[in-house]
Structure formats: C-alpha cells, structure tokens
C-alpha cells in the first residue's frame, strides 16, 4: 500500500508509458477489463520514491503474487 498520494496526472503518464499493460505479465488493461494498479518498483518502505521512474502497472493477479 502506498504511503503517499500519487496524482492522477502521474498515474496517467505511467499507464501511457506502459501502454496500459501489466509490468509483470504484459496483459493489456482492455483484455482484463478493469483498471491496473499503479505500484512502486522499489517499495516506499525500502526507500523507493513516488516518481514516474519508480512506478509501474500491475494487474490484480500479479499484484497478489509479488
């Protein structure tokens, strides 16, 4: 769970850069028919920041297995 608020504009840029695909399994958002999660590559608890370079998308299935 994110400790900081990630603005919608950053969420949109992350999603566009990922071409609306899960960063793990590469499934497209329109295939799974629900929004993907924006998550930290390096968790905030481990010192990761909430900037675009440290964020990517994950589907709920991949997000639950990490």
VEXSEPA-455551 format. One record per residue: residue number from 1; x, y, z of N, C-alpha, C, O in turn. Coordinates in Angstrom, 2 decimals, m for minus. Layout:
// VEXSEPA-455551
     k       npx       npy       npz      capx      capy      capz       cpx       cpy       cpz       opx       opy       opz
   NUM         X         Y         Z         X         Y         Z         X         Y         Z         X         Y         Z
...
// end
This chain:
// VEXSEPA-455551
     k       npx       npy       npz      capx      capy      capz       cpx       cpy       cpz       opx       opy       opz
     1      0.84     m1.18      0.00      0.00      0.00      0.00      0.88      1.24      0.00      1.87      1.30      0.73
     2      0.53      2.20     m0.81      1.31      3.43     m0.93      1.10      4.32      0.28     m0.02      4.47      0.78
     3      2.19      4.91      0.75      2.12      5.86      1.85      1.78      7.25      1.36      1.24      8.06      2.11
     4      2.11      7.54      0.11      1.90      8.87     m0.43      0.83      8.84     m1.52      0.58      7.82     m2.16
     5      0.21      9.98     m1.69     m0.78     10.14     m2.75     m0.05     10.31     m4.08      0.88     11.11     m4.19
     6     m0.48      9.56     m5.08      0.10      9.67     m6.42     m0.94     10.39     m7.28     m2.02      9.86     m7.52
     7     m0.61     11.60     m7.75     m1.57     12.38     m8.53     m2.02     11.65     m9.80     m1.30     10.83    m10.37
     8     m3.22     11.95    m10.21     m3.81     11.33    m11.40     m2.97     11.59    m12.64     m2.87     10.72    m13.50
     9     m2.37     12.76    m12.74     m1.54     13.06    m13.92     m0.34     12.12    m14.01      0.03     11.69    m15.10
    10      0.27     11.79    m12.88      1.39     10.84    m12.88      0.88      9.44    m13.18      1.52      8.70    m13.93
    11     m0.25      9.07    m12.61     m0.84      7.75    m12.90     m1.09      7.59    m14.39     m0.82      6.53    m14.96
    12     m1.60      8.63    m15.03     m1.87      8.57    m16.47     m0.59      8.43    m17.28     m0.54      7.67    m18.24
    13      0.45      9.17    m16.90      1.72      9.07    m17.63      2.35      7.69    m17.47      2.92      7.15    m18.42
    14      2.26      7.12    m16.27      2.79      5.76    m16.04      2.02      4.76    m16.90      2.62      3.89    m17.54
    15      0.70      4.88    m16.92     m0.13      3.97    m17.72      0.16      4.11    m19.21      0.24      3.11    m19.92
    16      0.31      5.33    m19.68      0.61      5.55    m21.09      1.98      5.00    m21.46      2.14      4.38    m22.51
    17      2.96      5.22    m20.60      4.31      4.71    m20.87      4.32      3.18    m20.91      5.09      2.58    m21.67
    18      3.48      2.55    m20.09      3.39      1.09    m20.06      2.46      0.55    m21.14      2.26     m0.66    m21.26
    19      1.89      1.45    m21.92      0.91      1.08    m22.95     m0.25      0.29    m22.36     m0.79     m0.62    m22.99
    20     m0.63      0.67    m21.13     m1.76      0.06    m20.42     m1.61     m1.46    m20.31     m2.57     m2.20    m20.52
    21     m0.40     m1.90    m20.00     m0.10     m3.33    m19.82      0.48     m3.56    m18.43      1.17     m2.70    m17.87
    22      0.20     m4.73    m17.88      0.78     m5.13    m16.60      2.30     m5.24    m16.76      2.78     m5.81    m17.74
    23      3.05     m4.70    m15.83      4.50     m4.76    m15.88      5.06     m6.16    m15.69      6.21     m6.41    m16.04
    24      4.27     m7.07    m15.13      4.73     m8.44    m14.89      4.36     m9.37    m16.05      5.24     m9.96    m16.68
    25      3.07     m9.49    m16.34      2.62    m10.47    m17.33      2.31     m9.87    m18.70      2.04    m10.60    m19.66
    26      2.36     m8.54    m18.80      2.13     m7.81    m20.05      0.69     m7.88    m20.57      0.45     m7.54    m21.72
    27     m0.25     m8.31    m19.75     m1.65     m8.34    m20.17     m2.18     m6.93    m20.29     m1.95     m6.09    m19.42
    28     m2.90     m6.66    m21.37     m3.46     m5.34    m21.60     m4.67     m5.10    m20.70     m5.44     m6.02    m20.41
    29     m4.82     m3.86    m20.28     m5.94     m3.49    m19.42     m7.27     m3.79    m20.08     m8.20     m4.24    m19.40
    30     m7.41     m3.54    m21.37     m8.69     m3.78    m22.04     m9.02     m5.26    m22.16    m10.18     m5.61    m22.38
    31     m8.03     m6.15    m22.02     m8.28     m7.59    m22.06     m8.87     m8.06    m20.73     m9.79     m8.87    m20.71
    32     m8.34     m7.54    m19.63     m8.83     m7.97    m18.32    m10.02     m7.14    m17.86    m10.70     m7.52    m16.90
    33    m10.28     m6.01    m18.53    m11.49     m5.21    m18.35    m11.65     m4.60    m16.96    m12.77     m4.43    m16.48
    34    m10.54     m4.27    m16.32    m10.59     m3.48    m15.09     m9.28     m2.72    m14.96     m8.27     m3.12    m15.56
    35     m9.28     m1.65    m14.20     m8.06     m0.83    m14.11     m6.90     m1.58    m13.48     m7.07     m2.41    m12.59
    36     m5.71     m1.28    m13.97     m4.49     m1.83    m13.40     m4.05     m0.97    m12.22     m4.38      0.22    m12.16
    37     m3.32     m1.56    m11.29     m2.81     m0.85    m10.13     m1.51     m0.15    m10.49     m0.68     m0.71    m11.20
    38     m1.32      1.06     m9.99     m0.02      1.73    m10.07      0.71      1.36     m8.80      0.21      1.60     m7.70
    39      1.89      0.77     m8.95      2.63      0.35     m7.77      4.09      0.75     m7.89      4.58      1.10     m8.97
    40      4.78      0.69     m6.77      6.19      1.05     m6.70      7.07     m0.15     m7.10      6.82     m1.28     m6.67
    41      8.09      0.10     m7.90      9.06     m0.93     m8.24      9.91     m1.21     m7.00     10.05     m2.36     m6.57
    42     10.48     m0.16     m6.43     11.16     m0.25     m5.14     10.16      0.29     m4.12      9.80      1.46     m4.17
    43      9.71     m0.54     m3.19      8.67     m0.12     m2.24      9.10      1.11     m1.43     10.29      1.31     m1.16
    44      8.12      1.91     m1.07      8.40      3.07     m0.23      9.07      2.66      1.07      9.94      3.37      1.58
    45      8.67      1.52      1.61      9.25      1.04      2.87     10.75      0.75      2.73     11.48      0.74      3.73
    46     11.20      0.51      1.50     12.62      0.25      1.25     13.32      1.48      0.68     14.42      1.38      0.15
    47     12.67      2.63      0.78     13.28      3.88      0.32     12.89      4.30     m1.08     13.43      5.29     m1.59
    48     11.97      3.58     m1.72     11.53      3.94     m3.06     10.70      5.22     m3.04     10.03      5.52     m2.06
    49     10.77      5.95     m4.13     10.05      7.22     m4.22      8.82      7.07     m5.10      8.68      6.11     m5.85
    50      7.93      8.03     m4.98      6.70      8.02     m5.78      6.86      8.89     m7.02      6.05      9.78     m7.27
    51      7.92      8.63     m7.78      8.12      9.34     m9.04      7.90      8.36    m10.20      7.84      7.15    m10.00
    52      7.77      8.91    m11.38      7.43      8.08    m12.55      8.44      6.96    m12.80      8.06      5.88    m13.25
    53      9.69      7.20    m12.53     10.72      6.20    m12.78     10.61      5.00    m11.85     11.16      3.93    m12.14
    54      9.90      5.15    m10.73      9.77      4.07     m9.76      8.35      3.51     m9.69      8.01      2.80     m8.75
    55      7.54      3.81    m10.68      6.15      3.33    m10.69      5.89      2.53    m11.95      6.45      2.82    m13.01
    56      5.04      1.52    m11.82      4.59      0.78    m12.99      3.24      0.17    m12.71      2.71      0.30    m11.60
    57      2.68     m0.50    m13.70      1.33     m1.06    m13.57      1.38     m2.54    m13.24      2.32     m3.25    m13.61
    58      0.36     m3.00    m12.52      0.23     m4.43    m12.22     m1.25     m4.79    m12.22     m2.09     m4.04    m11.72
    59     m1.56     m5.95    m12.80     m2.93     m6.46    m12.73     m3.14     m7.05    m11.33     m2.18     m7.27    m10.60
    60     m4.37     m7.29    m10.96     m4.65     m7.76     m9.60     m4.06     m9.15     m9.36     m3.62     m9.44     m8.24
    61     m4.03    m10.01    m10.37     m3.47    m11.34    m10.19     m1.96    m11.25     m9.90     m1.48    m11.86     m8.94
    62     m1.23    m10.51    m10.71      0.21    m10.37    m10.48      0.49     m9.60     m9.20      1.45     m9.91     m8.49
    63     m0.32     m8.62     m8.90     m0.12     m7.83     m7.69     m0.28     m8.68     m6.44      0.35     m8.39     m5.42
    64     m1.10     m9.71     m6.50     m1.32    m10.56     m5.33     m0.21    m11.59     m5.15     m0.09    m12.17     m4.06
    65      0.61    m11.85     m6.19      1.67    m12.86     m6.10      3.05    m12.31     m5.84      3.98    m13.07     m5.62
    66      3.20    m11.00     m5.85      4.55    m10.45     m5.71      5.07    m10.49     m4.31      6.19    m10.05     m4.06
// end
